[in-house]
C-alpha cells in the first residue's frame, strides 16, 4: 500500500524579513578586550534616534553588528553580538580583505572598546583601540 504525504508550504513565510539579531550597543562593554569573529549589516526598523537620512524608501535602516569570540555579561544577559558605530565600521573596513578573512575563520583583534575625541567636533565617539594605542 503506497501512502502519499502532502506538505503545504506557506510562501508568505519566505517573504518575511530575516529575524533581527539580538544585539546590544558596543558602549555596554566599554573597556573590555574582545576579538571579532563576524561583521554583518542587517536591515531593520529605525529607532527614534535614527537620522532621517539613514532611513530608506522602504522605511528601514541598516544596522552594523559584530559577533565576538567572547561572551559578555550585560545586564544579566550573555551577549556576543553588538551594534557598532560608523567609526568602528570604517576601522574594520580598513583591514585588507576583511570579508574573506572573517569568512575564512580568522579573528579581528584583540582590541578594546573605547572612545576618542573627534579632531573636527571635539565630541567623543566609540572606536576600537589596539595594543600600543593610548587608552588600550
C-alpha positions, -999 to 999 in steps of 0.1 A, spaced: 0 0 0 15 33 -11 8 64 11 12 98 -3 23 125 21 14 161 13 33 190 27 20 225 24 45 253 21 34 288 31 51 310 5 44 340 27 70 327 52 97 333 26 88 370 22 93 379 59 124 399 68 151 378 84 150 376 122 167 406 138 200 399 155 197 402 193 225 427 198 234 454 223 252 487 217 290 484 218 292 510 246 278 485 271 312 468 271 334 499 272 369 490 283 365 453 275 390 434 253 374 415 225 381 396 193 357 400 164 347 368 145 320 382 123 308 415 109 274 420 91 249 446 81 212 439 89 182 459 77 156 467 103 132 492 118 148 526 127 149 537 163 137 571 174 173 582 173 180 571 137 188 602 115 162 607 88 187 605 60 196 569 72 161 557 66 155 542 32 124 544 10 113 511 25 112 527 59 141 506 72 177 514 81 210 495 81 224 482 114 260 471 116 267 442 140 298 424 151 299 390 167 327 384 193 346 353 203 340 362 239 307 363 256 300 393 279 276 396 308 254 427 301 226 433 325 224 396 333 223 385 296 251 366 279 259 387 248 283 382 219 266 404 192 270 442 194 257 471 173 287 492 162 291 528 151 301 541 116 336 548 130 341 512 140 327 500 106 354 522 90 381 507 112 370 471 102 367 480 65 403 493 65 416 458 71 426 443 38 403 416 26 383 417 59 353 399 45 372 369 31 394 369 62 364 367 86 347 342 63 378 320 65 375 320 103 402 345 110 398 367 140 400 406 141 417 416 173 425 417 201 410 452 205 394 472 233 362 492 231 369 528 239 363 564 229 384 590 212 378 627 207 370 640 172 395 665 160 367 682 140 339 684 165 357 677 199 329 652 205 337 617 218 330 587 195 331 550 201 360 532 184 383 501 187 416 506 204 446 483 196 476 472 217 501 501 219 474 528 214 466 553 241 437 540 262 443 503 254 
